[in-house]
Amino acid sequence: AAPPGGAGLHRRPAALSLQFYDEAEARKYTQNSRVVEIQSQMSERAVELLGLPEDRPCLLLDVGCGSGLSGDYISEEGHYWIGMDISPAMLDVAVEREVEGDLLLADVGHGIPFRPGVFDGCISISAVQWLCNADKKSHSPPKRLYRFFSTLYTALARGSRAVLQLYPENSEQLELITAQAMRAGFTGGMVVDYPNSAKAKKFFLCLFVGTSGTLPKGLGTECANEEPHQAKFTNERTRFRNVKGKSVKKSRDWILEKKERRRRQGKEVRADTKYTGRKRRPHF
């Protein structure tokens, strides 16, 4: 069965995806170029909102990691990550893709099973709203949400952030999620990118641990006339990365950096040669 939302495949029920994603559906989802692009854009924005230090790599938690699409961006940025998801099929695809993060099969509604203060931040893409569903008689959405947020608060280092991108069905669901987060000890609030756009509008619940930080401004809120240009994420962000001196994806430098990260993790990597990163000629 297809997930709710029809063509809106990026609204993946990552936290409660067992009934939607068997092995075939998991592969189809991960091979959809539009899904990959949207996941990458939202992951980039979520990591940006974390406000991570630039002088050191961080350890991040990816809630509802699925096949590791958001984790790929975390790795590209030079950080380490651990992903949690309830779908074995999605995690199997992540293993086959040889993602650089560690993976944990778990229902986040049961809590985050890590020691206190271990993570420097947390992101989640299109997952948390599914904790509002009661798929079993024993499920209580408020209790599951509180269990998730309270254990997440404990697992995060003081002064860190959690940025959770979600698709709320209505204002009541949004209020329920926010209320349980605040009850668990978080401060912060909702950051809405492109609030006047039907397609580009995105909700990010930005939560602070231990300190009350300044809530970032949503994209596209300064000038409505700039919104169509800002909504074109890919080209704008590629240029921005070049300005910051980061390597363009799939370039020789990008490949060498990725291989070096895998070596530091103790993984077997082919030796660097003059052919590394060189594009092959097309075959006729």
N, C-alpha and C positions, 0 to 999 in steps of 0.2 A: 504494500500500500504506500502511496505517496504521502509525504509529510503535509501538514496543514499549510495552506497558503498557496497551493497550486504551483504557479511558476516561480514563486518566491523561495527558491531552493536555499537561499542563504539564511533563511530563518530556520536553521537546523535545530531540532530539539536535542541539543547535545547532552543535556542533563538527564533526559528521559527518552532516550532514542531506541530502546530495545524493540518496541513494537513497530517502529518505522524502518529501521535499517538492518537488513540482513546483509550478507556478504556482497551480493550483487549491487544493492542500493548504496552501500558504503563506497564501493569502487566507482560507481556512476557519479556520486556526489563529488568525490575527490578529483575526478577527471574532467569535471565541468569547468571550462575556462572562465566563465562568468563568475562562478562560485569562488574560484581561486583568487580572482582579481578583487572581488568584494571582501573576502576574508583578509587578504593582504592589506587592503586599505584600512579596514577597521582595526586590524592588529597594530598597524603603524600609528594610528591615532590613539589607541589605548595605551601603548607604550610611551608615546609622547606625553600623555596626561599623567603618567606615573611620576614624571619629573626626576628620573634616575640620575645619579651622579655620573659625570662623563669620564672620570679619572680611574674607574675600576669596573670590572664585570660584576653583575649582580645575579642572584639566584631568584627566579620568579616562579610563581605557581600559575598554571594555565588551567582554569576550571572549565570543564567541558571541552577538552582539547581535541576530541574527534581524531581525525587522521593526521593531525600535526601541522595543519596549514598555518595557524597562528604561531605555532612554535618555530616554524621555519624563519619567520621574520625576527623572532627573539634571538635565534642563533645568528642570523645575519648581522645583528647589532652587537654581537660579541658577548651576549649574556648566556647564562645557563638556565635551564627550566625543567620543571617536573609537571607532567600533565595528568589530569584526572578525567575519566569519562566512564559512563555506565555501559557503553556499547562495546562488546568484545569485537564485533566486526570492524568498527571504526579503528580500534586500537591495533587490530591485525594489519590493517592497511598502513597504519603509521609505522609498524615494525618493518613491513615490506619496503616502505619508502626510506628506511634507514634514517629516521629523524634523529637529531642529536640529543634530544631530551630523554629523560626517564619517564616511564608510563605506569600509571596505576589504574587498575579496573576497580571502580568504586562509585557508589551513589553519594553525591555530595550532600544529599538530604540527611544522611546519617552522620555528617560532620567531616571535618578536615583532620585526618589522622597523622599529624606531624607535631614534633616537639615545639614548645613555645619559642617565638622569635626567629625561626629558621629562615623565613623568606624576606627578601628585600622589597617585594611587591607582588601583586596578583593582577592578572587580567582574565577576562572571560568574554567570549564572543558568542552572542545569541544563545545563551544557556540558562541564565538564572531565572527567567520568567517561567520556565517549565516546572520549577519547584512550587508554583502556585496551583498546579494540577493535583488532584487527588486520584491517582490511578489505582489505589487499593483502599479497602475500607479502613485500614489502619492509618492511612495517610492524613495528616492534618497540615495543610499548607502553612499556617502561621508557625506551628511547632517545627516543621522541617526547615523553614526559612530562618527561624531563630537559631536552630541547631547549626545550620550552615554558617551564619554570620558570626555567632559567638565563638565557634572553633576557628574560623578564619581569622578573627581578631587576635586570638591567642597565637596563631601560627605566624603572624606577621611581626616584623621588628618594629619597635617604637619609632615613630616618625615616618613610617613608610605609608604607601597608599595602595588601595585596591581600585581598579577601574573596570567596571562591569558593563559591557555593552549589552543592551537588551531591547526586546520588542514588546512593550506592555500592551495588552489587549484593550485596556481602558484605564481611566484615572484611578479607579478603586484598586486595581492590581498594582499600579505604580505606588500608590499610597501604602499598600500592605507591605511591599518589598522595602520601601524606604523606612517605614516605621520599625520593622524588625531589625534592620541594620542599625538604626539609632539606638534601639533598645539594647543591642549587643555591645554598645560602647563607641561605635563609629561616630565621627562628625563628617560634615561634607554635604553633598547634595547632587542634584541632577545637572549635567552639562548637556545642552541640546545643540547639536550642529545643524545648520541650515534649517531653522525652525519654520521658515516660510516655503520650503520646498517639499512637494509630495514625495519625490523619489529620493532625494539626498538626505532627508531628515533622519538623524540618528540620535538615540538616547544613550548617554554614558553616565552611570552612577559612579561618581568620584568620591571615594571614602578615605578619610584620614585616620591614622592610628596614633592615639596618644597625644596628638597636637591638633589644634584647629588651624589649618592652612587656608590660604586664599583660594577660593574656587575658581578654576580657569574659566575663561570666556569661551562660549561656543563659537565654532567657525560660522561665518556667514551672518553674524549678528550685527556687524558694524554698518554695513551698507547693503541694502536689498539689491541695488543695481549690480553689485559685484558677484552675487550668488551664482549665476550661470558659469562664470569663469572659475570660481573656487570649487565648484562641484566636479570639475574635471581633475580628479585626484592624481591620476597617473603621471601626466606630463609635468605638472607643477611640482610634484614631490620628487620626481627624478632630478629635476634641475636643482631643487633645494639640497638634495643629498650631494650633488656635485659641488655646490658652493661650500658645503661643510667639509669637503675633502673625502667623503666616503666613496668607496668603489662602486661603479655601476654594476648592477647584477649581471652575472654571466661573463663579465670581463675577465681577463687574465688575472688581474690583481684580486678580484673577488674570489676566484677559484683558489688562488694561492692562500688567501686568508682563511678560507673554509677548510682547506687541507691542513693548515697549521693548527686550527682549532681542534680538528679530529685527532691530530698527532698528540696534542696536549691531553686529550681524553684517553690516550692509550689505544686508539683504534689503528688498524692496519691501513696505510694509505700508500698509493703508488708514488714513486719518486718523481720529483719535479724535473722536467726536461724542457728543451726549447719548443717542444710541441704542445706543452701544457697550455690550455686555453685557446689554442689556434683553431679557427673555424675550418671545417673541411670543405673542399670544393664540391659543388653539386654534381651528382651523377646523372648522366643522360641515358 
